[in-house]
Amino acid sequence: MILLCPLLLLIQDSFQIGRKECIVDLHKTTDFQQPEIDLFETAVACIKKYEGWHSREHFPYVGYGHRLLKGEAFDHRISEEFADLLLRKDLRIKCGVFRDFGRDSLILGTLAYNVGEYRLLGFGKKLKSNLIRKLEKGNRDIYDDYISFCHHKGKVVPSIKKRRMEEYRLLFNCKYINNKNYD
């Protein structure tokens, strides 16, 4: 089954901002609020694509990667509709953690859905990530830092790297950063 993220079907035109070419759907909106809704749907579709369906073997994860919480009275035998609702709820919570980052809250929430917010924000002896430090300073050149979240046990995992590249391309909403083509 091929799953196309909705944003790919909506591309109608693009414009230049400095050296960044950003995609805008001219048929869906005339302001800049609507694309954020479309980007949320794109994030959901992208997470579903890469998380896949979690079955009994993936306990304590169910549906599209929801981690069962204490007191939740369901298991891997949930409907796709319920799993979709859980994913959306979890992603909104993750985005809320990063609300101070404004337009970057969605891409950070999507990353945190997979790696956890503490890998980004730090906790205890774990330091804040370079990605977060750059964004806090207003530095938007984060491609390499974002893609770096593709390791498992110290080694690059090609499928995770591919996921990060697609997330960045779709959710950072720019094809070219600093004259580099990341397609």
Buried (B, 14 or more C-beta within 10 A) or exposed (E): EEEEBBBEEBEEEBEEEEEBBBBBBEEEBEEEEEBEEBBBBBBBBBBBBBBEEBEEEBEEBBBBBBBBEEEEEEEBEBEEEEBBBBBBEBBEEBBEBBEEBEEBBBBBBBBBBBBEBBBBBBEEEEEBBBBBEBBEEEEBEBBEBBBBBBEEEEEEEEEBBEBBBBBBBBBBBBBBBEEEEEE
